[in-house]
Amino acid sequence: MNLPLYTLSESESEFGEVTDRDNIITTSNINLLHNDRKRKNKISGKKRKEKCEIAAIKSKIKDNDKEKDTKFLKPGECMQYISVRIDPHLLSANFGVELLLALKTADIQYDINSQKIPHTIFWSRKISQNSENNSKDSFVIIWSIKELISLISSKKLKSQIIEYITRTNNGFTLIIFGTDEYFRTRKKKNREGKVNFTNRVQLNTQNSKQENVYDLLNFNRFDIETALGEVQLLLNIQYKFIETEQELGLFIVQFTKSLAELPYKQEKSRRQQCVGWFATADSKECVHVDHNNNGLLKLWQQQLCQFPNIGLDIAQAIISNYNSPRTLMEAYEKCSTQKEGELLLQNIPVRRIQGPLTSVRRIGPEISKKVYLFFNNKNAEFSFT
């Protein structure tokens, strides 16, 4: 088979022809590679998008699970995760009805069942559907004043409290109910001459066996608080006197809310302690500064008002000349001597009243010196008083 011969023209060189053919092949290959890359990028783009969507869904599910796990910490949600267990002995007291009414009004869950310690209220926090966590210091004992006096007189108060602490392995709060009413009644009977409080009365045990003889009615408030102060210091328990049924119901509701919000407050405190300074504050009269720096002028004014004898009028006078701590510090740096810096602010006029009765005075050297020393003194023990 005879193949036709290709003859180069005069204007074409051998290398030029080869180069042109190579260029044609290379361009074709590039187009193919480009199209293939487009197709792969399109596929990989779809896969990437699908992966991102899956990751977003997983992250959302994880966040929802985390939110459910930590929902009991939030102040607005925590109350529905805590329940109150009331010993039935308390319902027979004169405050029993008011106690249940207060819990119902506050929409607090409660159960009435026998507790291991009589006259107690226990709290428990529900973390999940099948688990509960008893809160620390989560029960109170409610005694009448007569029960307390009986234990003090028989010298059994300390041993009784030690027994309760041992049985629960936990401290508790002791509520003494009806102290004022008890002393009012005793005073009235004494005035009427129906009871001689100097005579000793004999108490019997449940089996009517006679024991030590002591005078229940000879105790005064000082004796009671002395005995309670002793067990408070030695055994680390808290006590509170409550006089009325309404006051007791309110206290139990407040105690429940405090226990419910305790994990949230502990977590908040832990996060604040992780930093060496407090970026924000939620206490009274704090100035909020947003991301646009709105509020910095008011913050500077609030800082100046912290100095002794500097009121709002003096702070505004200083701000009218130095609108930030930095401008004041730059002015101090330009002072050639310490004396000049201490007197830098003394001649700034302060307007005390607006209108026709306005009066003008100077800041004076004392306040000017205090501000200077605050910004320039290097002695950590220096006192401004």
C-alpha positions as CSV (number, residue, x, y, z in Angstrom):
1,M,0.0,0.0,0.0
2,N,1.5,3.3,-1.1
3,L,1.0,6.1,1.4
4,P,0.8,9.7,0.0
5,L,3.8,11.8,0.9
6,Y,3.4,15.1,2.7
7,T,5.5,17.8,1.2
8,L,6.4,20.8,3.2
9,S,5.9,24.2,1.6
10,E,8.7,26.6,1.5
11,S,7.2,28.7,4.2
12,E,6.9,25.8,6.5
13,S,9.7,24.2,8.4
14,E,9.9,20.7,9.6
15,F,10.0,21.7,13.2
16,G,7.2,24.2,12.6
17,E,4.9,21.5,11.3
18,V,5.7,19.1,14.2
19,T,5.2,22.0,16.6
20,D,1.8,22.8,15.1
21,R,0.7,19.2,15.3
22,D,1.9,19.0,18.9
23,N,0.0,22.1,19.7
24,I,-3.2,20.7,18.2
25,I,-2.9,17.5,20.3
26,T,-2.0,19.4,23.4
27,T,-5.0,21.8,23.1
28,S,-7.3,18.8,22.5
29,N,-5.9,17.1,25.6
30,I,-6.3,20.2,27.7
31,N,-10.0,20.6,26.6
32,L,-10.6,16.9,27.6
33,L,-8.8,17.4,30.9
34,H,-10.7,20.6,31.5
35,N,-14.1,19.0,30.8
36,D,-13.2,16.0,33.0
37,R,-12.1,18.3,35.8
38,K,-15.4,20.2,35.5
39,R,-17.3,16.9,35.8
40,K,-15.3,15.8,38.8
41,N,-15.6,19.2,40.5
42,K,-19.3,19.1,39.9
43,I,-19.5,15.6,41.5
44,S,-17.2,16.5,44.3
45,G,-19.1,19.7,44.9
46,K,-22.4,17.8,45.2
47,K,-20.7,15.3,47.6
48,R,-19.2,18.2,49.6
49,K,-22.6,19.8,49.8
50,E,-24.2,16.5,50.9
51,K,-21.4,16.1,53.6
52,C,-22.0,19.6,54.8
53,E,-25.7,19.0,55.0
54,I,-25.2,15.8,56.9
55,A,-22.7,17.5,59.3
56,A,-25.2,20.3,59.9
57,I,-27.9,17.8,60.7
58,K,-25.6,15.9,63.0
59,S,-24.5,19.1,64.7
60,K,-28.1,20.2,65.1
61,I,-29.1,16.8,66.6
62,K,-26.0,17.0,68.9
63,D,-26.9,20.6,70.0
64,N,-30.5,19.5,70.6
65,D,-29.4,16.6,72.8
66,K,-27.0,18.9,74.6
67,E,-29.7,21.4,75.1
68,K,-32.0,18.7,76.5
69,D,-29.2,17.5,78.9
70,T,-28.5,21.0,80.2
71,K,-32.1,22.3,80.1
72,F,-32.5,21.6,83.8
73,L,-29.8,24.2,84.4
74,K,-31.7,27.2,82.9
75,P,-33.5,29.4,85.4
76,G,-36.7,29.4,83.3
77,E,-36.8,25.6,83.0
78,C,-35.2,24.3,86.1
79,M,-38.3,24.4,88.3
80,Q,-40.0,21.5,86.4
81,Y,-37.0,19.2,87.1
82,I,-37.1,19.5,90.9
83,S,-39.6,17.8,93.2
84,V,-40.4,18.1,96.9
85,R,-41.0,15.2,99.2
86,I,-43.0,16.0,102.3
87,D,-43.2,13.9,105.5
88,P,-46.9,13.3,106.4
89,H,-46.2,14.3,110.0
90,L,-46.0,17.9,108.8
91,L,-49.5,17.9,107.4
92,S,-51.0,17.3,110.8
93,A,-49.4,20.6,112.1
94,N,-51.3,23.9,111.8
95,F,-49.2,25.0,108.9
96,G,-49.7,21.9,106.8
97,V,-52.6,23.2,104.6
98,E,-50.8,26.5,104.0
99,L,-47.6,24.7,103.0
100,L,-49.4,22.6,100.3
101,L,-51.3,25.7,99.1
102,A,-48.0,27.6,98.6
103,L,-46.4,24.8,96.6
104,K,-49.5,24.4,94.4
105,T,-49.6,28.2,93.8
106,A,-46.0,28.1,92.7
107,D,-46.7,25.1,90.5
108,I,-44.1,23.0,92.3
109,Q,-44.3,19.2,92.1
110,Y,-44.5,17.5,95.5
111,D,-45.1,14.0,97.0
112,I,-46.3,13.1,100.4
113,N,-44.6,10.0,101.8
114,S,-42.8,8.9,104.9
115,Q,-39.2,10.0,105.2
116,K,-36.3,8.4,107.1
117,I,-36.3,11.5,109.4
118,P,-39.7,12.7,110.7
119,H,-40.9,16.3,110.2
120,T,-38.6,16.8,107.1
121,I,-38.9,18.1,103.6
122,F,-36.6,16.6,101.0
123,W,-35.7,17.9,97.5
124,S,-34.6,15.9,94.5
125,R,-33.6,17.0,91.0
126,K,-34.6,14.9,88.0
127,I,-31.7,14.8,85.5
128,S,-33.2,12.4,83.0
129,Q,-36.4,10.4,82.7
130,N,-35.1,7.5,84.8
131,S,-32.6,9.1,87.2
132,E,-32.8,11.5,90.1
133,N,-30.0,13.4,91.8
134,N,-30.4,14.5,95.5
135,S,-29.1,18.0,95.9
136,K,-26.6,18.9,98.5
137,D,-28.1,20.5,101.6
138,S,-31.4,19.5,100.2
139,F,-33.6,18.9,103.2
140,V,-35.0,20.9,106.1
141,I,-36.4,19.8,109.5
142,I,-39.3,21.7,110.9
143,W,-39.7,21.7,114.7
144,S,-42.1,23.5,116.9
145,I,-40.6,25.6,119.6
146,K,-41.9,23.2,122.2
147,E,-40.0,20.3,120.6
148,L,-36.8,22.3,120.5
149,I,-37.2,23.3,124.2
150,S,-37.8,19.7,125.1
151,L,-34.5,18.6,123.4
152,I,-32.6,21.5,125.0
153,S,-33.9,20.7,128.5
154,S,-33.1,17.0,128.2
155,K,-29.6,17.9,126.7
156,K,-30.4,15.8,123.7
157,L,-30.3,18.5,121.0
158,K,-26.7,18.0,119.9
159,S,-26.9,14.2,119.9
160,Q,-30.1,14.3,118.0
161,I,-28.7,16.5,115.3
162,I,-25.5,14.4,115.0
163,E,-27.7,11.3,114.5
164,Y,-29.6,13.0,111.6
165,I,-26.3,14.1,110.0
166,T,-24.9,10.6,110.3
167,R,-28.1,9.0,108.8
168,T,-28.2,11.3,105.8
169,N,-24.5,12.1,105.5
170,N,-25.5,15.6,104.8
171,G,-26.1,19.0,106.6
172,F,-29.5,20.5,106.8
173,T,-31.5,23.6,107.7
174,L,-33.5,23.6,110.9
175,I,-36.7,25.6,111.0
176,I,-38.2,26.6,114.4
177,F,-41.9,27.4,114.1
178,G,-44.0,29.6,116.4
179,T,-41.5,31.1,118.8
180,D,-43.2,34.5,119.1
181,E,-46.6,32.9,119.7
182,Y,-45.2,30.6,122.3
183,F,-43.7,33.4,124.3
184,R,-46.8,35.6,124.0
185,T,-48.9,32.8,125.3
186,R,-46.6,32.1,128.1
187,K,-46.5,35.7,129.1
188,K,-50.3,35.9,129.0
189,K,-50.7,32.9,131.3
190,N,-48.1,34.1,133.6
191,R,-49.8,37.5,133.9
192,E,-53.2,35.8,134.6
193,G,-51.6,33.7,137.3
194,K,-52.7,30.4,135.9
195,V,-49.3,28.9,135.7
196,N,-46.4,29.2,138.1
197,F,-43.3,29.2,135.9
198,T,-41.0,28.8,138.8
199,N,-42.3,25.3,139.6
200,R,-40.7,22.4,137.9
201,V,-42.9,20.1,135.7
202,Q,-42.2,16.5,135.2
203,L,-42.1,15.0,131.7
204,N,-43.0,11.4,131.0
205,T,-41.8,9.2,128.2
206,Q,-44.1,7.4,125.8
207,N,-44.3,4.4,128.1
208,S,-45.1,6.8,131.0
209,K,-41.8,6.1,132.7
210,Q,-40.6,9.1,134.6
211,E,-37.3,10.6,133.7
212,N,-35.3,13.7,134.5
213,V,-37.3,16.6,136.0
214,Y,-36.9,20.0,134.4
215,D,-38.8,23.2,133.8
216,L,-39.8,23.6,130.2
217,L,-41.3,26.9,130.8
218,N,-38.3,28.5,132.4
219,F,-36.4,28.9,129.1
220,N,-36.0,32.3,127.5
221,R,-34.9,33.4,124.0
222,F,-31.3,33.8,125.1
223,D,-31.1,30.2,126.2
224,I,-32.7,28.9,123.0
225,E,-30.4,31.0,120.7
226,T,-27.3,30.0,122.8
227,A,-28.1,26.3,122.3
228,L,-28.8,26.8,118.6
229,G,-25.6,28.9,118.1
230,E,-23.6,26.1,119.7
231,V,-24.8,23.4,117.3
232,Q,-24.5,25.8,114.3
233,L,-20.8,26.3,115.0
234,L,-19.9,22.8,116.0
235,L,-22.1,20.8,113.5
236,N,-22.3,23.3,110.7
237,I,-26.1,23.5,110.4
238,Q,-28.3,26.5,109.7
239,Y,-31.4,27.5,111.6
240,K,-34.2,30.0,111.0
241,F,-37.1,31.2,113.1
242,I,-40.5,31.3,111.3
243,E,-43.6,32.6,112.9
244,T,-46.6,32.3,110.6
245,E,-48.0,29.7,108.2
246,Q,-47.7,32.1,105.2
247,E,-44.1,32.9,106.0
248,L,-43.3,29.2,106.2
249,G,-45.0,28.5,102.8
250,L,-43.1,31.4,101.2
251,F,-39.8,30.2,102.6
252,I,-40.2,26.6,101.3
253,V,-41.1,28.0,97.8
254,Q,-38.0,30.3,97.9
255,F,-35.8,27.4,99.1
256,T,-37.1,25.3,96.2
257,K,-36.3,27.9,93.7
258,S,-32.8,28.4,95.1
259,L,-32.0,24.7,94.9
260,A,-33.4,24.5,91.4
261,E,-31.1,27.4,90.2
262,L,-28.1,26.2,92.1
263,P,-26.4,24.2,89.3
264,Y,-26.8,27.2,86.9
265,K,-25.3,29.6,89.4
266,Q,-22.4,27.2,90.1
267,E,-21.7,26.8,86.4
268,K,-21.8,30.5,85.9
269,S,-19.4,31.0,88.8
270,R,-17.0,28.4,87.4
271,R,-16.9,30.1,84.0
272,Q,-16.2,33.5,85.6
273,Q,-13.4,32.0,87.7
274,C,-11.7,30.6,84.5
275,V,-10.7,34.2,83.5
276,G,-8.5,36.6,85.3
277,W,-10.9,39.5,84.8
278,F,-14.6,40.0,84.5
279,A,-15.6,41.1,80.9
280,T,-19.2,41.7,81.8
281,A,-21.1,42.4,85.0
282,D,-24.8,41.9,85.8
283,S,-24.9,43.7,89.1
284,K,-26.6,47.0,89.8
285,E,-25.6,50.2,88.0
286,C,-23.3,48.5,85.5
287,V,-22.7,50.2,82.2
288,H,-23.2,48.2,79.0
289,V,-20.8,48.8,76.1
290,D,-21.8,47.3,72.7
291,H,-19.7,46.3,69.7
292,N,-20.0,49.9,68.3
293,N,-18.4,51.3,71.5
294,N,-21.6,53.0,72.5
295,G,-21.6,53.5,76.3
296,L,-17.8,54.2,76.7
297,L,-18.4,57.8,77.6
298,K,-21.0,56.8,80.3
299,L,-18.6,54.1,81.6
300,W,-15.8,56.7,81.9
301,Q,-18.2,59.0,83.8
302,Q,-19.2,56.1,86.1
303,Q,-15.5,55.4,86.8
304,L,-14.8,59.0,87.8
305,C,-17.8,59.0,90.1
306,Q,-16.1,56.2,92.1
307,F,-13.5,58.7,93.5
308,P,-14.3,60.2,96.9
309,N,-16.0,63.5,96.7
310,I,-16.4,63.3,92.9
311,G,-20.1,63.7,91.9
312,L,-21.8,63.8,88.6
313,D,-21.1,67.5,88.0
314,I,-17.3,67.1,88.5
315,A,-17.2,63.9,86.4
316,Q,-18.9,65.7,83.5
317,A,-16.5,68.7,83.9
318,I,-13.5,66.3,83.6
319,I,-15.1,64.5,80.6
320,S,-15.6,67.8,78.8
321,N,-11.9,68.2,78.7
322,Y,-10.7,64.6,78.6
323,N,-13.3,62.3,77.0
324,S,-11.5,59.1,77.8
325,P,-8.8,57.7,80.2
326,R,-6.4,57.6,77.4
327,T,-6.6,61.4,76.7
328,L,-6.1,62.1,80.4
329,M,-3.1,59.8,80.5
330,E,-1.6,61.5,77.4
331,A,-2.0,64.8,79.2
332,Y,-0.3,63.5,82.3
333,E,2.6,62.2,80.1
334,K,3.1,65.7,78.8
335,C,3.6,67.2,82.3
336,S,7.2,67.9,83.0
337,T,7.0,67.4,86.8
338,Q,4.8,65.5,89.3
339,K,3.5,68.7,90.8
340,E,2.3,69.9,87.4
341,G,0.5,66.6,86.9
342,E,-1.1,66.8,90.3
343,L,-2.6,70.2,89.5
344,L,-3.6,69.5,86.0
345,L,-7.3,69.3,86.7
346,Q,-7.6,71.9,89.5
347,N,-8.7,74.9,87.3
348,I,-11.4,73.0,85.3
349,P,-14.7,74.9,85.9
350,V,-17.6,73.0,87.4
351,R,-21.2,74.2,86.8
352,R,-23.4,73.2,89.7
353,I,-26.8,74.5,88.6
354,Q,-28.3,75.3,85.2
355,G,-30.2,78.4,84.5
356,P,-30.1,81.9,86.0
357,L,-29.0,80.6,89.5
358,T,-26.0,78.8,88.1
359,S,-22.8,78.8,90.0
360,V,-19.3,78.0,88.8
361,R,-16.4,76.6,90.9
362,R,-13.1,74.9,90.3
363,I,-12.3,71.2,90.8
364,G,-9.6,72.2,93.2
365,P,-6.1,70.7,94.0
366,E,-7.2,67.9,96.3
367,I,-9.4,66.1,93.8
368,S,-7.0,66.8,91.0
369,K,-4.2,65.2,93.1
370,K,-6.3,62.1,93.9
371,V,-7.0,61.5,90.2
372,Y,-3.4,61.9,89.3
373,L,-2.2,59.5,92.0
374,F,-4.7,56.9,90.9
375,F,-3.4,56.9,87.4
376,N,0.2,57.3,88.1
377,N,1.0,56.0,91.6
378,K,2.9,52.6,91.5
379,N,2.5,51.9,95.2
380,A,-0.1,49.0,95.5
381,E,-0.6,49.8,99.2
382,F,-1.5,53.5,98.7
383,S,-4.8,54.6,100.2
384,F,-6.9,57.4,98.8
385,T,-8.8,58.1,102.0
